[in-house]
């Protein structure tokens, strides 16, 4: 009997087809995150255009949650949830792709900002706090939450394995309730801010958005559930494209209406408004849900100009590094503008956005090319090893 005929030969696991939508959504989400952080610079203009703020800071609010959706989708799409999870191997791989880049980029920003702003490097105790809460730079908390999601992977597998349509609806309702309590409960937030500064509990509650995965449980579980039921999901998207599109635009209108109500009726400042009309508000949660399904549908079944595919591919391919590096370019571009005496007007802000996006993508492409020669560089910077040729 030949080796191929031997009953002891292990069957080759058939690889699932690649889904370009996952890569394309990563690119769109990365663009949205950069928009939010550019918007933060624009908010320093006391006469900022509220409509441009709405575009940069509100319409882009799906960006962070949809990253969790796509992360879960990618994990579960290539996972057999009915087989035992090799937790050690799983975590070893995820730590290479997330923990190492997180530590390296945290160290980079701490060293850079310590020199740039003259604040020095934090003491060991403060450093532990910074790394735990992901505050070395304003975008790094995402990786902290992602690490917690990975650490709790057996729990998500158990939930997805037992999940159904009714349980997902109940989970969404629970998510609405919890996020509303965390963000808008006067009693809870009064308690947090009233804690003395030396209290050990205060930072754990103040920075809860940086590490409490429960804020994003629904969207993560939804990504995993849809990946496991991919054929049913594909059929749903194909048969309900119009309804999905209407749901997306209706949810965006709701979120923007909430934003404009706070601006024009309640009298909130733009900063107060974007800190209220965010992704964890009820309107924001519906917008996140609608965006996740809408963009997957668009990039799977809807027709759009073919010339966009190479652009979307490059944006998605370099999204991780661009996400990590863009604050570096924002720092120097904003400083250059300030020293030259230019205000962040609307036209300048739009140009500023595309400059930051372009520099981030170029830096990512260069780093990837260098990584083809030095594989350790890819591991340390973006957690991705070059593909074997």
Secondary structure, DSSP 8 states (H G I E B T S, - for coil): --TTT-TTS----------HHHHHHHHHHHHHHHHHHHHHHHTTSTT--HHHHIIIIITTTTHHHHHHHHHHHHHHHT--TTS---HHHHHHHHIIIIIHHHHHHHHHHHHHHHHHTT-----HHHHHHHHHHT-SSTTTHHHHHHHHHHHTHHHHHHHHHH--HHHHHHHHHHHHHHHHHHHH-HHHHHHHHHS-TT-HHHHHHHTGGGT-GGGGHHHHHHHHHHHHTHHHHHHHHHH-HHHHHHHHHHHHHHHHHHHHHIIIII---HHHHHTTSSTTSHHHHHHHHHHHHHHHHHTTTS---TTHHHHHHHHHHTHHHHHHHHHHHHHHHHHHHHHHT----HHHHHHHHHHHHHHHHHHHHHHHHHHHH-HHHHHHHTS------
